[in-house]
Amino acid sequence: MDIFQEATNVDETLDPPDWADVGALSHRILDDAIAYLEDVRDRPVWREMPAEVRAFFGAPLPRSPAPAADVYDNVARNVMPYPMGNIHPRFWSWYMGSSNFTGALGDFLAAIQGSNLGGGNHAAALMDSQVVNWMKEMVGFPASASGTLVSGGSMANIIGLTVARNVKAGVDVRERGVGAMPKPLRYYASDQVHSCHRKAVEALGLGNQALRRIQTDAGLRIGIAALKAAIAEDREAGFSPACVIGTAGTVNTGAVDDLQALASVAAEEDLWFHVDGCIGALIAIAPENRSLVAGIEQADSIALDPHKWLHAPFEAGCALVRDASQHRNTFAVTPEYLESTPRGLASGEWLHDYGLQTSRGFRALKIWMALKEHGVEKFGRLIDQNIAQARHLTRLIEAEPALELMAPTTINIVCFRHRLDGASEESLKGFNTEIMLRLQEEGIAALSDTTVQGRHCLRVAIANHRTRRGDLDLLVTEMLRLGQEIEAAISV
């Protein structure tokens, strides 16, 4: 065999040729990451990418290698300076957590260890189950309940609603399908329910009409009398009421349904009681405000998001189900290549039996490390802190004649707008949208907008451990400044 043949027969790997070089680069990346978080308050919340940066993302598929240091330089120059902004203390746009450094280290270590959390007998699988057990304890679920870590709230809700469908179908729906159900199922939620529930009932083959949106009361909570009337009406019409969805913190305003009353209705009507707690389930660990979610422990299933108020780096959701056998019976499949063995790697529990994914990332480590570092009591205090900050902002709005509160502040979401004398609703929308966009473009703060009871408004969702009350004072000051500037320009 000649030298050429010997060279071409050498097996390749993705490991670096020089681990010392990789070590030096890794230390540089870590130093940069620490500086990135340390200085986050001094940077704009968000900024528009220049044309040359956008063009970078149109580069063709790389076909030959490049030094790892050059690859990182591309990231440092074109990605890191242009974030969504949710780690910034003045990001209050869509409802997200703001991550934490220890959790980021956990994500890195999880990737290095590389375990697949489909199950099996290894440490990552045990930690996954441990974190699920901690989630059960946080919301008051029994130790006998089951759960699974998923990508986020949408998937967690799908898990719970799928178990509800299978339990209430009246047939073996896994074997025979939804077409074999004796009566069409009906699910019930408030008219403020998150859009993921529509996606869920559609994906479950029930159709959007299977989800009845019940009118809310003055506090934007599901109307109990209207719910009971809808259930009776559907039974009379030949439908099968199956599930009531309580919302522990609506995405629009943070309204919390009366979970105790919903638990009673579900028991009386023989309905599955699911709680969408992706916004507010973890208020259960907050010492000053836990009473707001009283009754959540009575649910049959709960969806919650550690990447919100536990500030885990994305992604991290969790679905909990009170009856573990009903949960497993909804998803478990045992193909010949995943049969358990009496000992060895395949002797552990198959975690994929509790959800839709066979391959699953090691999400638990980043949650576990942050909880171990800080303790659950600190996370509870941070939740109370965000709720207190929202009430502070509400008081500032109520004290300022130019601003108008648009919905009750229940937890940590504040809906309001800038007034404009004599303006129509359409003009007010344009005026407030312009304020919101200028706040973003000037790097001051990131807000979102929504519509509450037919009226457009701005929305501040404070799920951020870096926010200080002074940031909210600055928001009001800057909104008033921008409002004056825009109104002056309109008047010219």
C-alpha positions in Angstrom: 0.0 0.0 0.0 1.5 3.4 -1.0 1.6 6.5 1.2 -1.5 8.0 -0.6 -3.6 5.0 0.1 -2.5 5.0 3.8 -3.5 8.7 4.1 -6.9 8.2 2.5 -7.7 5.3 4.8 -7.2 7.3 8.0 -10.5 7.6 9.9 -11.8 11.1 10.4 -13.3 12.7 13.5 -14.8 16.1 14.5 -12.4 16.3 17.5 -9.8 19.1 17.2 -6.3 18.2 16.1 -4.9 20.3 19.0 -6.9 20.3 22.3 -4.6 23.1 23.7 -5.8 25.5 21.0 -9.4 24.6 21.7 -8.8 25.2 25.4 -7.4 28.7 24.7 -10.4 29.5 22.5 -12.8 28.1 25.1 -11.3 30.3 27.8 -11.7 33.3 25.5 -15.3 32.5 24.8 -16.1 32.1 28.5 -14.4 35.4 29.3 -16.4 37.1 26.6 -19.6 35.5 27.8 -19.1 36.8 31.4 -18.4 40.3 30.1 -21.5 40.0 27.8 -23.8 39.4 30.8 -21.9 41.8 33.2 -22.3 44.7 30.8 -25.8 43.9 29.6 -27.4 46.9 31.2 -25.1 49.2 29.4 -26.1 48.0 25.9 -29.3 48.7 23.9 -32.1 46.3 24.6 -32.4 45.7 20.8 -31.0 47.3 17.7 -31.5 46.9 14.0 -29.0 44.9 12.1 -27.1 46.8 9.4 -27.3 45.6 5.8 -23.8 43.9 5.9 -24.8 41.8 8.9 -28.0 40.7 7.2 -26.0 39.8 4.1 -23.7 37.6 6.2 -26.6 35.2 6.8 -27.0 34.8 3.1 -23.6 33.1 2.7 -23.6 29.8 0.8 -23.1 26.4 2.4 -19.5 26.0 3.6 -17.8 23.1 1.8 -14.3 23.4 3.3 -13.0 23.8 6.9 -12.2 27.1 8.6 -10.3 27.6 11.9 -12.5 27.5 14.9 -11.3 30.9 16.1 -12.5 32.4 12.8 -15.8 30.7 13.2 -16.2 32.2 16.7 -15.1 35.6 15.4 -18.1 35.5 12.9 -20.4 34.7 15.8 -19.0 37.5 18.0 -19.3 40.0 15.2 -22.6 39.1 13.6 -24.7 37.3 16.2 -23.9 38.4 19.8 -24.4 42.2 19.2 -27.9 41.6 17.8 -29.9 39.6 20.3 -33.7 39.4 20.7 -32.9 41.2 24.0 -34.7 39.1 26.5 -31.7 38.9 28.9 -31.7 42.7 29.2 -33.3 44.3 32.3 -35.7 46.4 30.2 -37.0 43.6 28.0 -40.7 43.3 28.9 -42.1 42.3 25.5 -43.3 38.8 25.1 -43.5 36.7 28.2 -40.0 35.2 28.6 -37.5 34.5 31.3 -34.1 36.2 31.2 -31.9 33.2 31.6 -29.0 32.8 34.1 -25.3 32.1 33.8 -25.3 28.9 35.8 -28.1 27.5 33.6 -26.0 28.4 30.6 -23.1 26.4 32.0 -25.6 23.6 32.6 -26.6 23.7 28.9 -22.9 23.5 27.9 -22.2 20.6 30.2 -25.3 18.8 29.0 -24.1 19.2 25.4 -20.6 18.0 26.4 -22.0 14.9 28.2 -24.3 14.3 25.2 -26.9 12.0 26.8 -30.2 11.3 25.0 -33.0 11.5 27.4 -35.3 9.0 25.7 -34.5 7.0 28.9 -32.2 4.3 30.0 -30.0 3.6 33.0 -27.7 6.6 33.3 -27.3 9.7 35.5 -28.9 12.2 33.1 -32.2 10.1 33.1 -32.2 10.1 36.9 -31.7 13.8 37.0 -34.5 14.4 34.5 -36.9 12.5 36.8 -35.6 14.3 39.8 -36.3 17.7 38.3 -39.8 16.6 37.3 -40.3 15.5 40.9 -39.2 18.9 42.1 -41.7 20.5 39.7 -44.5 18.4 41.2 -43.5 19.5 44.7 -43.5 23.2 43.7 -47.2 23.1 42.5 -48.5 20.7 45.2 -48.9 17.6 43.1 -48.6 14.2 44.7 -45.4 12.2 44.5 -47.3 9.5 42.6 -48.0 11.9 39.7 -45.9 11.8 36.5 -44.4 14.4 34.2 -42.0 15.1 31.4 -39.7 17.9 30.4 -40.5 19.3 26.9 -39.6 22.2 24.7 -42.0 24.7 26.2 -45.5 25.6 27.1 -47.1 24.8 23.8 -45.8 21.2 23.9 -46.6 20.9 27.6 -50.2 21.8 26.9 -50.5 19.4 24.0 -49.3 16.6 26.4 -52.0 17.4 29.0 -54.8 17.8 26.4 -53.8 14.6 24.7 -54.1 12.6 27.9 -57.5 14.3 28.5 -58.7 13.3 25.0 -57.7 9.7 25.4 -59.2 9.4 28.9 -62.5 11.0 27.8 -62.8 9.6 24.3 -65.1 6.7 25.2 -63.1 4.4 23.0 -59.6 3.2 22.6 -58.7 6.3 20.5 -55.1 5.2 20.1 -56.2 2.1 18.3 -59.3 3.2 16.5 -58.8 7.0 16.1 -61.1 10.0 16.7 -63.5 8.9 14.1 -64.6 6.0 16.4 -65.6 8.2 19.3 -69.3 7.9 20.0 -69.7 11.7 20.5 -67.6 14.6 19.5 -65.6 16.0 22.5 -65.7 19.5 23.7 -63.0 21.5 25.6 -63.7 24.7 27.4 -61.4 27.7 28.1 -61.7 31.5 28.5 -61.8 33.8 25.5 -58.3 34.8 26.7 -56.8 31.4 26.2 -53.4 31.1 24.5 -53.4 30.2 20.8 -51.4 27.0 21.4 -54.7 25.4 22.6 -56.2 25.9 19.2 -53.2 24.2 17.7 -53.6 21.4 20.2 -57.2 20.6 19.5 -56.5 20.8 15.7 -53.5 18.5 16.0 -55.6 16.1 18.1 -58.1 15.7 15.3 -60.9 17.4 17.2 -61.0 20.7 15.2 -61.0 24.3 16.3 -64.8 24.2 17.0 -64.1 21.6 19.7 -62.6 24.4 21.8 -65.3 26.6 23.2 -64.1 30.0 24.3 -66.1 31.2 27.3 -66.7 34.9 27.9 -64.7 36.4 30.6 -65.8 38.6 33.5 -64.6 42.1 34.4 -61.3 40.7 35.7 -60.8 38.9 32.4 -61.3 35.5 34.1 -63.4 32.7 32.7 -67.1 33.2 33.6 -68.2 30.3 35.8 -71.9 30.6 35.1 -71.2 31.0 31.4 -69.1 27.8 31.5 -71.8 25.8 33.2 -74.3 27.0 30.6 -72.0 26.0 27.7 -71.5 22.5 29.2 -75.3 22.0 29.6 -75.9 23.3 26.1 -73.3 21.0 24.5 -74.7 17.9 26.3 -78.2 18.8 25.1 -76.8 19.1 21.6 -75.2 15.6 21.7 -71.6 16.6 22.4 -69.4 15.1 25.1 -67.9 17.7 27.4 -64.4 16.4 28.2 -62.0 19.1 29.5 -62.0 22.5 31.1 -58.8 24.5 30.8 -58.0 26.9 33.6 -55.5 29.6 32.8 -53.1 30.6 35.6 -52.0 33.9 34.1 -53.3 34.8 30.6 -50.8 35.9 28.1 -52.7 39.1 27.3 -53.1 40.6 30.8 -52.0 38.0 33.4 -55.5 37.3 34.6 -55.8 34.2 36.7 -58.9 32.1 36.4 -60.7 31.0 39.6 -58.9 27.6 39.7 -60.8 26.4 42.8 -64.2 27.1 41.2 -63.0 25.4 38.0 -61.9 22.3 40.0 -65.4 22.1 41.5 -67.0 22.4 38.1 -64.8 19.8 36.6 -65.6 17.4 39.5 -69.3 18.0 39.3 -69.4 17.6 35.5 -66.9 14.7 35.3 -64.4 16.8 33.2 -60.7 16.6 33.0 -59.2 19.7 34.6 -56.1 21.0 32.9 -54.3 24.2 34.0 -52.2 26.2 31.5 -49.7 27.5 34.0 -47.0 28.6 31.6 -47.3 32.2 32.8 -48.2 31.8 36.4 -48.1 28.2 37.8 -44.8 28.9 39.6 -46.5 31.7 41.6 -47.2 28.6 43.8 -43.7 29.0 45.2 -44.0 32.8 45.8 -44.6 33.4 49.5 -46.5 36.7 49.1 -48.7 35.8 46.1 -49.2 32.0 46.1 -52.8 32.4 47.1 -53.4 33.7 43.5 -53.1 30.2 42.1 -54.9 28.3 44.9 -56.5 25.2 43.4 -53.8 24.5 40.9 -52.9 21.4 43.0 -56.4 20.0 42.2 -55.7 19.8 38.4 -55.5 16.6 36.5 -52.7 18.0 34.4 -50.6 21.2 34.4 -48.3 22.9 31.8 -45.6 25.1 33.1 -42.4 26.7 31.8 -39.1 26.6 33.7 -37.7 28.9 31.0 -40.0 31.7 32.3 -39.9 32.3 36.1 -37.1 29.8 36.8 -35.1 31.6 34.2 -33.7 28.4 32.6 -32.1 29.1 29.2 -34.4 28.2 26.3 -35.9 25.6 25.9 -37.5 24.1 29.0 -41.1 23.3 29.5 -42.8 20.7 31.8 -46.1 18.7 31.6 -47.4 17.2 34.8 -50.2 14.6 35.0 -51.8 13.5 38.3 -52.5 9.9 37.2 -49.2 8.4 36.0 -50.9 5.4 34.4 -53.2 7.5 32.3 -50.2 9.6 31.2 -48.1 6.6 30.2 -51.0 4.8 28.6 -51.4 7.8 26.3 -47.9 7.6 24.8 -46.1 4.4 25.6 -44.9 2.2 22.7 -42.4 -0.6 23.1 -40.8 -1.5 19.8 -38.4 -4.5 19.6 -35.4 -2.2 19.5 -36.3 -0.4 22.8 -37.2 -3.4 25.0 -36.0 -3.2 28.6 -33.3 -5.5 29.9 -32.9 -6.8 33.5 -29.7 -4.8 34.0 -27.3 -2.6 32.0 -28.0 0.5 30.0 -31.6 -0.5 28.9 -32.7 -1.4 32.4 -33.7 2.2 33.3 -37.1 3.8 32.7 -38.0 4.8 29.2 -38.8 8.5 29.6 -40.1 8.7 26.0 -43.2 6.7 27.2 -44.5 10.0 28.6 -44.4 12.2 25.5 -44.1 12.5 21.8 -40.3 12.6 21.4 -38.1 9.5 21.4 -34.9 11.5 21.3 -34.8 14.3 23.9 -32.1 16.7 25.0 -30.7 16.9 28.6 -32.8 19.8 29.6 -32.8 19.0 33.3 -29.2 19.9 34.1 -29.6 23.6 33.5 -32.7 23.7 35.8 -31.1 21.5 38.4 -27.9 23.5 38.7 -29.7 26.8 39.1 -32.1 25.4 41.7 -29.2 23.9 43.6 -27.2 27.2 43.5 -30.0 29.6 44.5 -32.6 27.4 46.2 -36.3 27.4 45.3 -37.1 30.1 48.0 -35.0 32.7 46.1 -36.9 32.0 42.9 -40.2 32.5 44.8 -38.9 35.8 46.1 -38.0 36.9 42.6 -41.5 36.1 41.4 -42.9 38.3 44.2 -40.4 41.0 43.2 -41.7 41.0 39.6 -45.3 41.2 40.8 -44.4 44.1 43.1 -42.6 45.8 40.2 -45.8 45.5 38.1 -47.8 47.1 40.8 -45.2 49.9 41.0 -45.6 50.5 37.3 -49.4 50.5 37.7 -49.2 53.2 40.3 -47.0 55.3 38.1 -49.5 55.0 35.2 -52.5 55.8 37.4 -50.7 58.9 38.7 -49.8 60.2 35.2 -52.7 61.9 33.4 -51.2 61.2 30.0 -51.2 57.5 30.5 -54.2 55.1 30.8 -54.4 51.7 32.4 -56.3 49.3 30.1 -56.8 46.2 32.2 -56.5 45.2 35.9 -53.0 44.3 37.0 -53.3 40.8 38.5 -49.7 39.5 38.5 -46.7 40.9 36.5 -48.3 42.0 33.2 -49.4 45.7 32.8 -51.5 46.8 29.9 -51.8 50.5 29.3 -51.5 53.2 26.6 -50.6 56.9 26.1 -53.6 59.1 25.7 -54.1 61.4 22.7 -56.8 63.9 23.1 -59.7 63.6 20.6 -58.1 60.7 18.8 -60.0 57.7 17.4 -59.2 54.2 18.4 -57.3 53.8 15.1 -55.3 56.9 15.7 -54.5 55.8 19.2 -53.3 52.5 17.9 -50.9 54.2 15.5 -49.7 56.7 18.1 -48.9 54.0 20.7 -47.4 51.7 18.2 -45.0 54.5 17.1 -44.0 55.0 20.8 -43.4 51.3 21.1 -41.3 51.1 18.0 -39.2 54.2 18.9 -38.5 52.7 22.4 -37.2 49.6 20.6 -35.2 51.5 18.0 -33.6 53.8 20.5 -32.6 50.7 22.6 -34.5 52.0 25.6 -37.0 49.2 26.3 -38.8 46.4 24.5 -42.6 46.4 24.9 -45.2 44.5 23.0 -48.7 45.4 22.1 -52.0 43.6 22.2 -55.8 44.1 22.1 -57.9 43.9 25.2 -61.7 43.9 24.9 -61.4 45.5 21.5 -59.0 48.2 22.4 -55.3 48.4 21.4 -52.7 48.9 24.2 -49.1 48.4 25.1 -48.1 45.5 27.3 -45.3 45.2 29.8 -44.6 41.7 31.0 -42.0 41.7 33.8 -40.5 38.2 34.0 -37.0 39.4 34.5 -34.7 39.0 37.5 -32.5 41.9 36.3 -35.3 44.5 36.2 -35.2 47.3 38.9 -37.9 49.8 39.8 -35.7 52.5 38.3 -36.0 50.8 34.9 -39.8 51.2 35.1 -39.5 54.9 36.2 -37.3 55.4 33.1 -39.9 53.7 30.9 -42.6 56.2 32.0 -40.3 59.1 31.6 -39.2 58.1 28.1 -42.8 57.3 27.0 -43.9 60.7 28.0 -41.0 62.3 26.1 -41.7 60.3 23.0 -45.4 61.0 23.2 -44.8 64.7 23.3 -42.4 64.5 20.4 -44.8 62.5 18.2 -47.8 64.6 19.2 -45.9 67.7 18.3 -44.9 66.3 14.9 -48.6 65.4 14.3 -49.7 68.9 15.1 -47.3 70.5 12.6 
